[in-house]
Each structure stands twice: as structure tokens, then as C-alpha cells.
Amino acid sequence: MAMPSDAERILQRMRRTATGWRPSDFETLYRGFGFDREEGGEHTLYTHPKYPWLNAAVGRHRKLTPGYARHAVRLIDRLLELQAAENKANEKGEDNGA
């Protein structure tokens, strides 16, 4: 069994607690799941290249509110759902000789 990545470990911990996260944790999480990064004014913006409607803005403050973590968990869960559905559709297409 493969070891979980840093991003997967952060996601597991973030599911348990929404407090105590730093901007660098979100950087590891989002980049680990394939999101692109762009610097905004007071926020760092993360957008998934394949699913651009999956995006987040993370403040560069020392203390981040729990809402950032809750949003991140929902966003990554949605990404995983989309990827699973795509993989299932691809497997079905292969079964049909596509």
C-alpha cells in the first residue's frame, strides 16, 4: 500500500479539525491535488486547471479562520468525486471497446 502524500495527510487532519492551519498548509494541500497558484492582493488564489470552477482564495494572514479549512475539504472532496466519475466513465468506455 502506498504512503499517503503530504497533501493527503493534511486533508485527513483537516477533516478532523478546521483550526490551526497556516497558508503554507493550504499551499501543500492545493498544489498536491493539482491546483494552480496565483498571487492576488491579500490572498493566494488556487484554481484547478481541469475544473476551473473549483477554486479558492486563501488569505495570507498568520491566523486563518476555520472557514478556509472547511471550504478546502469540500473543494477537494468535489474534485475527488469528479475524478472518480471520470475514471468510471473511462473504464466503462474501455469495456465497450472504445
Secondary structure, DSSP 4 states (H G I P E B T S, - for coil): -PPPPHHHHHHHHHHH--SS--HHHHHHHHHHTT-EEEE-SSEEEEE-SSSTT-EEEEE--SS--HHHHHHHHHHHHHHHHHHHHHHHHHHHHHHTT-
